[in-house]
Amino acid sequence: MNTTAMTPEASVGKPAINALSLGAGVQSSALLVAACRGLVEKFDVCIFADTGWESITVYQHLLRLERLAAAHHIPVVRVGAGNIRLDALNPASRFASMPLFTLAPNGQRGMARRQCTSSYKISPLKKEVRRRLGYPHPRRVPAAVWAQMAIGISVDEIGRARDSDVRYMRNTFPLLDLGWRRSDCLSYLAENGLADTPRSSCVGCPFHSDDFWADLKSNQPLEWASAVAFDHAIRNGSARATANGHPLRGQFFLHRQRIPLDQVVLRPRAGGEPEQGCGPWTCPATPPAGGGGDAAGDAGRGVA
């Protein structure tokens, strides 16, 4: 299976950089361990795009991965575009819209446009790739210069495997070559002492299930309080829009029930499917390749 995505303009030569998009969730963690063990090609660099609002368990796990990678001479770098939580609440900051649940005055339900993945994950990652190639924006990257970017997409997510949208970066999918499913990644991580690898996502991601919220409330009270406070703060729209005299015509909510998070009666499902983590190319809102527009981005327009 050839799982290297190729663009017509740049289909020859060798990559200048072999990188891993490290989300610090299950699949990308398994890829890093596999590279350290020689199961897949060694990476020149692993890039973690930090939104600033991951769970403490993700940051603790990332520290373990950094130590493991360092022992095998693989650098791990953290990049970012700010703190998504603080930026959303700061009137002086641009708000990269999150797919928040909306409720219009007439009762119409929808979702806000999703820009957070692009702004806080994909853009910083591309910026770092260009820097390492030696052609930071706005310099044009020559057609013969490109980076290979490994993405942690497993066989059960094959519909999300897609090409990069820039010529200087080509996505590859080593887990597809291995034929691994998410369960295989979990088993491999357990064999290597990382059975407790968390899923990677923002604490306040609207796509969380009741299972996540219930676990957060019970086991991470400070992060639960942070999410509850954020939910209250964004009720009438972004701080910047409100300060500029453009309040939301309706209300924003973190939970799909469209009531305050701390008032939701959470109903976790025993034995339910595990939530998908969020990475630059693996946001739960991203439709399968060729599947049309972004559901989160298309729903509820006109409410804000």
Backbone torsions as a table, in degrees:
resi	resn	phi	psi	omega
1	MET	NA	125.9	176.4
2	ASN	-93.0	106.5	-176.4
3	THR	-110.5	25.6	172.3
4	THR	-95.6	116.2	-179.7
5	ALA	-76.1	128.2	-175.2
6	MET	-120.3	141.7	173.5
7	THR	-100.1	149.0	-177.2
8	PRO	-59.7	-34.2	-174.6
9	GLU	-74.9	-22.6	-175.0
10	ALA	-137.0	80.4	-174.4
11	SER	-120.8	11.6	180.0
12	VAL	-128.5	166.8	176.7
13	GLY	86.3	-178.3	-179.1
14	LYS	-113.5	152.1	-179.6
15	PRO	-68.8	144.2	175.2
16	ALA	-75.8	-26.5	-178.2
17	ILE	-139.7	137.5	171.5
18	ASN	-111.1	105.5	-172.0
19	ALA	-116.0	161.0	174.0
20	LEU	-119.9	129.2	170.2
21	SER	-79.9	102.5	-173.1
22	LEU	-96.8	105.8	176.7
23	GLY	-88.4	-12.3	-177.9
24	ALA	69.1	19.5	171.1
25	GLY	-96.6	-163.4	-172.1
26	VAL	-64.1	-55.0	-172.4
27	GLN	-68.6	-46.4	-178.3
28	SER	-69.5	-31.6	175.9
29	SER	-65.0	-41.4	178.3
30	ALA	-62.1	-38.0	178.5
31	LEU	-65.0	-41.9	179.3
32	LEU	-63.9	-44.5	178.3
33	VAL	-62.1	-41.6	179.6
34	ALA	-61.6	-37.1	177.6
35	ALA	-67.8	-39.2	178.2
36	CYS	-65.7	-30.9	-178.5
37	ARG	-91.6	-0.4	178.1
38	GLY	81.8	12.3	-179.1
39	LEU	-78.6	-30.2	173.4
40	VAL	-128.8	167.9	-178.3
41	GLU	-58.4	137.7	-179.1
42	LYS	-65.8	140.6	-179.6
43	PHE	-90.1	144.0	174.7
44	ASP	-76.3	-29.0	-180.0
45	VAL	-161.1	147.9	172.5
46	CYS	-115.5	130.8	-174.2
47	ILE	-115.0	119.2	177.7
48	PHE	-103.9	113.8	178.1
49	ALA	-88.2	110.8	-171.2
50	ASP	-99.3	119.1	176.7
51	THR	-79.0	-12.5	-178.2
52	GLY	87.2	-3.0	-177.0
53	TRP	-135.6	37.5	171.9
54	GLU	-77.8	162.8	176.6
55	SER	-68.6	152.2	177.8
56	ILE	-59.0	-30.4	178.9
57	THR	-65.7	-32.9	177.7
58	VAL	-69.4	-44.8	-180.0
59	TYR	-65.2	-36.9	176.8
60	GLN	-65.6	-41.1	177.9
61	HIS	-65.9	-39.0	178.9
62	LEU	-60.3	-38.0	176.9
63	LEU	-60.8	-39.6	177.1
64	ARG	-63.9	-42.9	179.8
65	LEU	-64.7	-38.3	178.9
66	GLU	-63.1	-40.2	178.4
67	ARG	-66.7	-42.5	178.9
68	LEU	-62.8	-46.0	-178.9
69	ALA	-64.0	-41.8	-179.6
70	ALA	-60.9	-36.7	179.4
71	ALA	-65.6	-19.9	178.9
72	HIS	-112.6	18.0	174.4
73	HIS	59.8	39.4	174.8
74	ILE	-114.4	112.6	-179.5
75	PRO	-72.2	141.5	173.0
76	VAL	-116.5	124.0	180.0
77	VAL	-116.7	145.6	176.6
78	ARG	-107.0	129.9	177.9
79	VAL	-127.2	162.8	179.7
80	GLY	-172.7	171.9	179.5
81	ALA	-122.4	18.4	-178.6
82	GLY	126.9	-165.3	178.6
83	ASN	-112.9	112.8	-171.6
84	ILE	-60.5	-34.5	-179.8
85	ARG	-71.0	-49.5	-178.9
86	LEU	-65.4	-39.3	-179.7
87	ASP	-63.0	-39.4	-178.7
88	ALA	-65.3	-28.4	-176.2
89	LEU	-99.3	0.4	-177.5
90	ASN	-100.5	116.2	-179.1
91	PRO	-60.1	-21.4	-178.1
92	ALA	-88.6	-7.0	-176.4
93	SER	-103.0	148.7	173.2
94	ARG	-72.1	134.7	-178.9
95	PHE	-96.5	111.3	173.9
96	ALA	-81.2	107.0	-168.6
97	SER	-53.6	131.7	172.7
98	MET	-94.9	154.8	-179.5
99	PRO	-77.0	62.3	-178.5
100	LEU	-73.8	149.6	177.1
101	PHE	-76.6	136.0	-175.9
102	THR	-116.3	150.1	176.0
103	LEU	-136.2	112.3	-178.0
104	ALA	-79.5	161.0	178.7
105	PRO	-56.0	-29.2	-179.9
106	ASN	-87.3	5.9	178.6
107	GLY	91.4	-4.1	179.5
108	GLN	-65.1	136.5	-179.5
109	ARG	-106.2	145.6	178.5
110	GLY	-162.9	-165.2	175.6
111	MET	-137.0	147.1	177.6
112	ALA	-74.7	160.1	178.1
113	ARG	-62.9	142.2	178.5
114	ARG	-96.8	116.4	175.0
115	GLN	-124.6	-6.8	-170.9
116	CYS	-65.4	-40.9	-178.7
117	THR	-62.5	-45.2	179.9
118	SER	-64.6	-45.5	-174.2
119	SER	-73.4	-40.3	-171.7
120	TYR	-102.5	-10.8	179.7
121	LYS	-122.7	-58.5	-174.0
122	ILE	-68.8	-47.1	-177.6
123	SER	-61.3	-47.0	177.5
124	PRO	-62.7	-35.3	179.3
125	LEU	-66.2	-44.7	178.0
126	LYS	-62.2	-40.4	179.9
127	LYS	-60.7	-41.7	179.4
128	GLU	-68.1	-38.9	178.1
129	VAL	-62.5	-46.4	179.0
130	ARG	-60.8	-40.6	179.4
131	ARG	-62.0	-43.8	-178.4
132	ARG	-71.6	-27.5	175.6
133	LEU	-75.5	-17.0	-179.7
134	GLY	92.8	15.7	-178.4
135	TYR	-134.2	68.6	178.8
136	PRO	-64.1	153.8	177.9
137	HIS	-58.5	136.0	12.5
138	PRO	-101.4	17.9	-179.6
139	ARG	-63.9	141.1	179.5
140	ARG	-78.2	132.3	177.6
141	VAL	-85.1	123.1	179.3
142	PRO	-57.9	150.2	-176.5
143	ALA	-59.7	-30.1	-176.6
144	ALA	-84.5	-2.3	-178.0
145	VAL	-109.1	121.6	-178.2
146	TRP	-157.0	160.2	178.5
147	ALA	-112.8	144.3	173.8
148	GLN	-95.6	125.9	-175.6
149	MET	-117.9	111.5	178.3
150	ALA	-79.7	132.7	-178.9
151	ILE	-117.8	135.8	-178.3
152	GLY	-83.0	72.0	176.0
153	ILE	-113.0	123.1	-177.9
154	SER	-94.0	174.1	-173.7
155	VAL	-58.6	-36.0	-179.2
156	ASP	-73.9	-3.7	176.0
157	GLU	-120.9	21.8	-171.0
158	ILE	-57.6	-26.6	179.3
159	GLY	-65.4	-15.0	-179.9
160	ARG	-94.9	-2.6	178.5
161	ALA	-73.2	122.2	-177.9
162	ARG	-149.0	163.7	179.8
163	ASP	-72.8	157.5	169.1
164	SER	-69.9	158.2	180.0
165	ASP	-97.4	12.7	176.8
166	VAL	-129.3	148.3	-174.9
167	ARG	-71.0	-28.7	-173.8
168	TYR	-82.3	4.9	179.8
169	MET	-142.4	127.6	179.5
170	ARG	-118.5	125.5	-179.7
171	ASN	-79.9	139.3	172.9
172	THR	-126.9	161.3	-173.0
173	PHE	-136.0	76.8	-175.3
174	PRO	-59.1	-30.7	179.9
175	LEU	-65.7	-30.3	176.4
176	LEU	-68.9	-38.5	176.9
177	ASP	-63.2	-36.1	178.9
178	LEU	-76.9	-17.1	-176.9
179	GLY	74.5	25.3	-175.4
180	TRP	-87.9	138.9	168.8
181	ARG	-96.6	174.7	179.1
182	ARG	-59.7	-37.6	179.5
183	SER	-63.3	-34.6	176.6
184	ASP	-66.6	-39.2	177.8
185	CYS	-62.8	-42.9	179.3
186	LEU	-62.4	-42.4	179.4
187	SER	-64.2	-42.4	-179.1
188	TYR	-65.3	-41.5	177.8
189	LEU	-63.7	-40.4	178.7
190	ALA	-62.9	-39.8	178.4
191	GLU	-62.8	-24.4	-177.8
192	ASN	-107.5	22.9	173.4
193	GLY	78.0	18.8	-177.9
194	LEU	-124.7	43.4	-177.3
195	ALA	-64.6	-23.5	-177.2
196	ASP	-95.6	24.2	177.9
197	THR	-57.7	126.0	-177.9
198	PRO	-84.2	169.8	168.9
199	ARG	-86.6	145.7	-176.1
200	SER	-99.3	126.7	176.0
201	SER	-172.2	162.4	175.4
202	CYS	-66.7	146.4	177.2
203	VAL	-56.7	-41.1	-175.8
204	GLY	-99.7	34.1	178.5
205	CYS	-73.4	128.5	-179.6
206	PRO	-66.2	-13.7	-178.3
207	PHE	-85.4	3.2	178.2
208	HIS	-64.6	144.9	175.8
209	SER	-87.2	170.7	175.8
210	ASP	-62.6	-27.7	176.8
211	ASP	-60.1	-45.8	-179.8
212	PHE	-65.1	-48.5	-176.8
213	TRP	-61.8	-40.5	-179.9
214	ALA	-65.1	-41.5	178.8
215	ASP	-65.8	-41.7	179.3
216	LEU	-62.2	-44.1	-178.6
217	LYS	-62.6	-38.1	-176.4
218	SER	-81.4	-37.7	-168.7
219	ASN	-112.1	-16.8	179.1
220	GLN	-132.4	70.5	-173.3
221	PRO	-60.1	-33.0	179.4
222	LEU	-69.0	-39.5	178.6
223	GLU	-72.1	-35.1	174.0
224	TRP	-60.8	-45.2	179.1
225	ALA	-62.7	-36.8	178.1
226	SER	-64.2	-42.2	179.4
227	ALA	-67.5	-41.6	179.5
228	VAL	-63.1	-44.1	179.5
229	ALA	-63.9	-39.9	178.5
230	PHE	-64.8	-43.6	179.4
231	ASP	-57.3	-42.5	178.1
232	HIS	-67.4	-39.5	-173.8
233	ALA	-69.5	-29.4	-176.0
234	ILE	-95.5	9.1	-173.4
235	ARG	-54.5	-40.3	-175.9
236	ASN	-103.7	19.8	176.2
237	GLY	109.3	-178.4	-178.2
238	SER	-69.7	149.7	-178.6
239	ALA	-61.6	-38.0	-177.7
240	ARG	-68.2	-45.2	-179.9
241	ALA	-62.9	-41.5	179.5
242	THR	-64.1	-43.0	179.9
243	ALA	-64.5	-29.1	-179.7
244	ASN	-89.0	9.4	176.8
245	GLY	82.8	22.7	179.5
246	HIS	-125.8	65.4	-179.6
247	PRO	-66.1	157.4	-179.9
248	LEU	-65.7	134.0	173.7
249	ARG	-86.0	72.3	-175.4
250	GLY	144.8	-151.2	-178.5
251	GLN	-140.7	150.5	174.3
252	PHE	-102.2	147.4	175.8
253	PHE	-143.8	150.4	174.2
254	LEU	-81.7	-29.3	-175.5
255	HIS	-101.6	144.2	-175.4
256	ARG	-64.4	-18.3	176.6
257	GLN	-72.4	-14.4	178.0
258	ARG	60.4	45.6	168.2
259	ILE	-134.0	161.8	-179.3
260	PRO	-51.9	138.6	-174.3
261	LEU	-55.5	-40.4	-177.6
262	ASP	-76.5	-1.5	176.0
263	GLN	-106.4	-4.7	-178.8
264	VAL	-72.1	133.7	171.2
265	VAL	-84.2	102.4	-174.7
266	LEU	-75.0	135.9	-178.5
267	ARG	-127.3	75.9	178.1
268	PRO	-64.3	147.1	-178.5
269	ARG	-103.7	122.3	179.0
270	ALA	-66.5	128.9	176.9
271	GLY	71.2	20.7	180.0
272	GLY	-72.2	167.0	178.5
273	GLU	-64.0	138.0	178.7
274	PRO	-65.2	144.4	177.7
275	GLU	-68.0	146.7	174.4
276	GLN	-79.5	137.7	176.6
277	GLY	-73.7	174.4	-178.6
278	CYS	-115.7	126.1	175.3
279	GLY	-136.6	176.4	-178.3
280	PRO	-53.5	-34.9	-179.8
281	TRP	-118.4	13.9	-175.3
282	THR	-133.2	33.6	175.0
283	CYS	-64.8	138.8	179.2
284	PRO	-57.7	-22.0	-178.6
285	ALA	-83.0	-12.6	-176.8
286	THR	-73.7	123.4	179.7
287	PRO	-71.4	159.5	175.8
288	PRO	-56.4	153.2	-179.8
289	ALA	-54.2	129.3	-179.2
290	GLY	80.1	7.6	-174.9
291	GLY	-94.0	11.2	176.8
292	GLY	97.3	-159.7	-172.5
293	GLY	-76.0	175.6	178.9
294	ASP	-78.6	114.6	-176.7
295	ALA	-59.9	-40.6	-179.5
296	ALA	-69.1	-31.9	-178.8
297	GLY	-78.6	-27.5	-175.1
298	ASP	-90.4	-22.4	-175.3
299	ALA	-81.8	143.7	169.8
300	GLY	74.5	14.5	178.6
301	ARG	-65.9	145.6	-178.3
302	GLY	94.9	-12.8	178.0
303	VAL	-78.5	-39.1	-177.8
304	ALA	-74.6	NA	NA
